[in-house]
């Protein structure tokens, strides 16, 4: 009489995990088969039927059933083996790290996997595995900007204060310009890649049709954008843009305007204009701290949605596209939420070993 598998106690959570492994397309094939054997025992199938279904020996099924009963799903994993001696142990790892502290050969500015492996006369695959494990990314480059402005704290506090707690009866405006936007004529469309996926495409050759400058002002409280394209970005263009912005914003007579600007030369020496607009106050960001100016966020959004991968046969067409986008954006504009964030990881070290310890 055929043997019937022992009833295997299995709680609902463990059974669900077994079923997931048994149906998996990503787990190791032998691990999947073991789960299928045990699952057959869990549902009360006969050993003979499980063996026939899976094309497996009865003794093998009994072995993994018993391992599961003793240790649960962990029992379906291979037992530790002595294996071959460790080739890439601690001494080898130490050599890799020490080599990374040395100057790369042949005029290279940085080490890469193949060069590192060749220099150590070792396996390139082993080097790459070790670097991944340690989180060392030789090809990745980080840049950051540290303001050396001696008045950084005071200036930054002034601007952040305007974002978080603006004065009463005041409008806070973030202003900057995006210069030298190129009107490029080029073929655009879609392509199917080698792996069968569809991607946007632009032809590598193009025709230059001139450049445009974009002045933009963000109303911090509402998120509304005021924009104007110009051929140049001189002080006279900036002043004309500010006149346009003030005329577009509907406000009472006693309203004060607080304008956040960077330290670009055309934003300075506007004393005569400011004297004629006594309700307008300019606030300058610290040097090398453009990230404090919220309109920069909008410039990034506009660049992705309007400029990247586009084709324009003239600067007029480019300007029209930007104006159309601004109009559409303002229909659903909302303010950016200023969040304080602690910046970490900006301490530069001359050697890898100086970051480990």
C-alpha positions as CSV (number, residue, x, y, z in Angstrom):
1,X,0.0,0.0,0.0
2,X,1.5,3.4,-0.9
3,X,2.8,5.4,1.9
4,X,0.9,8.5,2.9
5,X,2.9,11.6,3.9
6,X,2.7,12.4,7.6
7,X,0.4,15.3,8.4
8,X,2.7,18.3,8.6
9,X,1.7,21.1,11.0
10,X,1.8,24.4,9.2
11,X,0.4,27.7,10.3
12,X,-1.4,29.9,7.7
13,X,1.4,32.4,7.4
14,X,4.1,29.7,6.8
15,X,1.8,28.0,4.3
16,X,1.3,31.2,2.4
17,X,5.1,31.7,2.3
18,X,5.5,28.1,1.0
19,X,3.0,28.7,-1.7
20,X,4.8,31.9,-2.7
21,X,8.1,30.1,-3.0
22,X,6.6,27.2,-4.8
23,X,5.2,29.5,-7.5
24,X,8.2,31.8,-7.7
25,X,10.0,32.5,-11.0
26,X,13.0,34.2,-9.2
27,X,14.0,31.8,-6.4
28,X,16.6,29.1,-7.0
29,X,15.0,26.1,-8.8
30,X,16.0,23.6,-6.2
31,X,14.5,25.8,-3.4
32,X,11.2,26.0,-5.4
33,X,11.1,22.2,-5.9
34,X,11.7,21.6,-2.2
35,X,8.8,23.9,-1.3
36,X,6.6,22.1,-3.8
37,X,7.5,18.7,-2.1
38,X,6.7,20.0,1.3
39,X,3.5,21.8,0.1
40,X,2.3,18.4,-1.2
41,X,2.8,16.9,2.3
42,X,1.1,19.9,3.9
43,X,-2.1,19.3,1.9
44,X,-2.0,15.5,2.7
45,X,-0.9,14.1,-0.7
46,X,0.6,10.6,-0.8
47,X,4.3,10.4,-1.2
48,X,3.8,8.4,-4.4
49,X,1.6,11.1,-5.9
50,X,4.1,13.9,-5.0
51,X,6.9,11.8,-6.5
52,X,4.9,11.3,-9.7
53,X,3.9,14.9,-10.0
54,X,7.4,16.3,-9.5
55,X,9.4,13.4,-11.1
56,X,11.4,13.1,-7.8
57,X,12.6,10.2,-5.6
58,X,10.4,9.3,-2.6
59,X,13.3,9.3,-0.2
60,X,14.2,12.9,-1.4
61,X,10.6,14.0,-0.6
62,X,10.8,12.4,2.8
63,X,14.1,14.1,3.5
64,X,12.9,17.6,2.8
65,X,9.6,16.9,4.6
66,X,11.5,16.0,7.8
67,X,13.8,19.0,7.4
68,X,10.8,21.2,7.2
69,X,9.2,19.6,10.3
70,X,12.4,20.2,12.3
71,X,13.4,23.7,11.1
72,X,10.5,25.2,9.1
73,X,11.3,27.0,5.8
74,X,14.9,27.5,6.9
75,X,15.2,23.7,6.8
76,X,14.7,23.8,3.0
77,X,18.0,25.6,2.6
78,X,21.3,23.8,2.0
79,X,23.3,22.9,5.1
80,X,26.6,24.7,5.5
81,X,29.5,23.0,3.7
82,X,33.2,23.2,4.3
83,X,33.7,24.2,0.6
84,X,36.9,25.4,-0.9
85,X,39.3,27.6,1.0
86,X,38.5,31.3,1.1
87,X,40.3,33.0,-1.8
88,X,39.2,36.6,-1.1
89,X,39.4,36.9,2.7
90,X,40.2,39.7,5.0
91,X,43.8,40.1,3.8
92,X,42.7,40.4,0.2
93,X,40.1,42.9,1.1
94,X,42.6,44.9,3.0
95,X,44.9,45.0,-0.1
96,X,42.0,46.3,-2.2
97,X,41.3,49.1,0.2
98,X,44.9,50.1,0.5
99,X,45.3,50.1,-3.3
100,X,42.3,52.6,-3.5
101,X,44.3,55.0,-1.4
102,X,47.1,55.0,-3.9
103,X,47.3,57.2,-7.0
104,X,45.8,55.5,-10.1
105,X,48.3,54.6,-12.8
106,X,48.7,55.8,-16.4
107,X,47.4,59.3,-15.8
108,X,44.0,58.2,-14.6
109,X,42.1,60.5,-12.3
110,X,40.3,57.7,-10.5
111,X,40.4,53.9,-10.1
112,X,37.9,51.7,-12.0
113,X,37.2,48.0,-11.5
114,X,39.4,46.6,-14.4
115,X,42.3,48.8,-13.5
116,X,42.1,47.9,-9.8
117,X,41.9,44.2,-10.6
118,X,44.9,44.4,-13.0
119,X,47.0,46.3,-10.5
120,X,46.3,43.6,-7.8
121,X,46.5,40.7,-10.3
122,X,43.2,39.4,-9.1
123,X,39.7,38.6,-10.4
124,X,37.8,41.6,-11.8
125,X,34.5,39.9,-10.8
126,X,35.7,39.5,-7.2
127,X,36.8,43.2,-7.1
128,X,33.4,44.3,-8.4
129,X,31.5,42.1,-5.9
130,X,33.6,43.5,-3.0
131,X,33.1,47.1,-4.0
132,X,29.3,46.6,-4.3
133,X,29.3,45.0,-0.8
134,X,31.2,47.9,0.7
135,X,29.1,50.5,-1.0
136,X,32.1,52.0,-2.8
137,X,31.1,53.6,-6.1
138,X,34.2,54.5,-8.1
139,X,32.4,56.0,-11.1
140,X,29.9,58.1,-9.2
141,X,30.9,61.8,-8.6
142,X,29.3,64.1,-6.1
143,X,29.5,67.9,-6.3
144,X,28.1,70.5,-3.9
145,X,28.4,74.2,-3.3
146,X,29.4,75.6,0.1
147,X,28.8,79.3,0.6
148,X,31.7,81.2,2.0
149,X,29.6,84.3,2.6
150,X,30.6,85.7,6.0
151,X,26.9,86.8,6.4
152,X,25.4,83.5,5.3
153,X,23.5,82.8,8.5
154,X,21.8,86.3,8.6
155,X,21.0,86.4,4.9
156,X,19.6,82.8,4.9
157,X,17.5,83.5,8.0
158,X,16.1,86.6,6.3
159,X,15.0,84.7,3.2
160,X,13.7,81.7,5.0
161,X,11.8,84.0,7.3
162,X,10.1,85.5,4.3
163,X,9.0,82.0,3.2
164,X,7.8,80.9,6.6
165,X,6.6,84.1,8.2
166,X,6.1,86.9,5.7
167,X,5.3,90.4,6.9
168,X,1.7,91.4,7.1
169,X,0.3,93.1,4.0
170,X,3.3,92.0,2.0
171,X,3.9,90.0,-1.2
172,X,7.0,87.9,-1.4
173,X,8.4,87.3,-4.9
174,X,11.2,85.0,-5.9
175,X,12.9,86.3,-9.1
176,X,15.7,85.0,-11.4
177,X,16.5,84.4,-15.0
178,X,17.3,81.4,-17.1
179,X,19.7,82.6,-19.8
180,X,20.9,81.2,-23.2
181,X,18.0,78.8,-23.9
182,X,18.7,77.5,-27.3
183,X,16.0,77.1,-30.0
184,X,17.1,73.9,-31.7
185,X,15.5,72.4,-34.8
186,X,15.9,68.6,-34.7
187,X,13.9,65.5,-35.5
188,X,12.0,64.0,-32.6
189,X,9.8,60.9,-32.2
190,X,9.8,57.5,-30.5
191,X,11.9,54.4,-31.0
192,X,11.7,50.8,-29.9
193,X,14.8,49.7,-28.1
194,X,16.6,46.4,-28.4
195,X,14.8,45.0,-25.3
196,X,11.4,45.9,-26.9
197,X,10.6,49.0,-24.8
198,X,9.4,52.3,-26.3
199,X,11.4,55.4,-25.6
200,X,11.3,59.1,-26.7
201,X,14.0,59.9,-29.3
202,X,15.8,63.0,-30.6
203,X,18.2,63.1,-33.6
204,X,21.8,63.8,-32.7
205,X,22.1,66.5,-35.4
206,X,20.3,69.8,-35.1
207,X,20.2,73.4,-36.3
208,X,20.7,76.4,-34.0
209,X,18.1,79.1,-34.4
210,X,19.3,81.5,-31.7
211,X,18.9,81.8,-27.9
212,X,16.4,83.4,-25.5
213,X,16.6,84.6,-22.0
214,X,13.7,84.0,-19.6
215,X,13.0,86.2,-16.6
216,X,10.6,84.6,-14.1
217,X,9.0,85.7,-10.9
218,X,7.3,83.3,-8.5
219,X,4.7,84.6,-6.1
220,X,5.7,82.6,-3.0
221,X,2.3,82.6,-1.4
222,X,0.3,81.4,-4.4
223,X,2.8,79.7,-6.7
224,X,1.8,81.9,-9.6
225,X,4.5,82.5,-12.2
226,X,5.2,85.7,-14.2
227,X,7.5,85.2,-17.1
228,X,9.0,87.2,-19.9
229,X,11.4,86.2,-22.7
230,X,14.1,88.6,-23.9
231,X,16.9,88.6,-26.4
232,X,19.3,89.9,-23.7
233,X,19.6,89.9,-19.9
234,X,20.9,93.4,-19.2
235,X,19.9,95.5,-16.2
236,X,17.5,97.5,-18.4
237,X,15.7,94.2,-19.3
238,X,15.5,93.2,-15.6
239,X,14.1,96.6,-14.6
240,X,11.5,96.4,-17.4
241,X,10.5,92.9,-16.2
242,X,10.1,94.1,-12.6
243,X,7.8,96.9,-13.9
244,X,5.7,94.3,-15.7
245,X,5.5,92.1,-12.6
246,X,4.3,94.9,-10.4
247,X,1.7,95.9,-12.9
248,X,0.4,92.3,-13.2
249,X,0.1,91.6,-9.5
250,X,-3.3,92.9,-8.3
251,X,-2.7,94.5,-4.8
252,X,-3.7,97.4,-2.7
253,X,-1.8,100.7,-2.4
254,X,-0.2,100.0,0.9
255,X,1.3,96.6,-0.1
256,X,5.0,96.0,0.4
257,X,6.9,93.8,-2.1
258,X,9.8,91.7,-0.9
259,X,11.9,90.4,-3.8
260,X,14.3,87.5,-3.4
261,X,17.3,87.7,-5.8
262,X,20.7,86.2,-6.3
263,X,23.9,88.3,-6.5
264,X,24.0,88.6,-10.3
265,X,25.3,92.0,-11.4
266,X,22.0,93.1,-13.1
267,X,20.2,92.7,-9.8
268,X,22.5,95.2,-8.1
269,X,22.9,99.0,-8.6
270,X,19.1,99.5,-9.1
271,X,19.1,102.4,-6.6
272,X,17.3,104.8,-8.9
273,X,14.5,102.3,-9.6
274,X,14.2,101.4,-5.9
275,X,14.0,105.1,-5.0
276,X,11.0,105.4,-7.3
277,X,9.4,102.2,-5.8
278,X,9.8,102.7,-2.1
279,X,7.4,99.8,-1.4
280,X,9.8,97.3,-3.1
281,X,12.6,95.7,-1.0
282,X,15.4,93.5,-2.5
283,X,16.7,90.6,-0.5
284,X,19.9,89.0,-1.8
285,X,20.7,85.3,-1.2
286,X,24.2,84.5,0.2
287,X,26.9,83.9,-2.4
288,X,26.9,80.4,-3.8
289,X,23.4,79.7,-2.3
290,X,21.0,79.9,-5.3
291,X,19.2,76.9,-3.8
292,X,17.6,79.4,-1.4
293,X,15.7,81.0,-4.3
294,X,12.4,79.1,-4.8
295,X,12.0,80.1,-8.4
296,X,14.9,77.8,-9.2
297,X,12.6,74.9,-8.4
298,X,10.1,76.1,-11.1
299,X,13.0,76.5,-13.6
300,X,13.8,72.8,-13.1
301,X,10.2,71.8,-13.7
302,X,9.9,74.0,-16.8
303,X,13.1,72.7,-18.2
304,X,11.9,69.1,-17.9
305,X,8.5,69.7,-19.4
306,X,9.2,72.3,-22.1
307,X,12.8,72.3,-23.1
308,X,14.2,68.8,-22.7
309,X,14.0,66.8,-26.0
310,X,12.0,69.6,-27.8
311,X,12.5,71.1,-31.2
312,X,11.9,74.8,-32.0
313,X,12.4,76.3,-35.5
314,X,12.8,79.8,-34.1
315,X,13.2,81.8,-30.9
316,X,9.7,83.1,-31.5
317,X,8.4,79.5,-31.3
318,X,10.4,78.8,-28.2
319,X,9.0,81.9,-26.5
320,X,5.5,81.0,-27.5
321,X,5.9,77.5,-26.0
322,X,7.2,78.9,-22.7
323,X,4.3,81.5,-22.5
324,X,1.8,78.8,-23.2
325,X,3.2,76.6,-20.5
326,X,3.2,79.4,-17.9
327,X,-0.5,80.1,-18.7
328,X,-1.4,76.4,-18.2
329,X,0.8,76.1,-15.1
330,X,-0.9,79.1,-13.4
331,X,-4.3,77.5,-13.8
332,X,-3.4,75.0,-11.1
333,X,-0.4,76.7,-9.5
334,X,0.3,76.0,-5.8
335,X,3.0,77.2,-3.5
336,X,6.1,75.2,-2.8
337,X,6.4,74.0,0.8
338,X,9.7,75.1,2.3
339,X,11.2,72.3,4.4
340,X,14.2,72.6,6.6
341,X,16.7,69.8,5.7
342,X,19.9,68.9,7.4
343,X,22.6,68.5,4.7
344,X,25.0,65.6,5.4
345,X,27.9,64.0,3.5
346,X,29.6,67.2,2.4
347,X,32.8,66.5,4.2
348,X,35.4,65.8,1.6
349,X,38.3,63.5,2.4
350,X,41.5,63.0,0.4
351,X,41.6,59.2,0.9
352,X,39.1,56.4,1.2
353,X,40.7,55.3,4.5
354,X,39.9,58.6,6.0
355,X,36.2,57.8,5.7
356,X,36.5,54.4,7.2
357,X,37.1,53.9,10.9
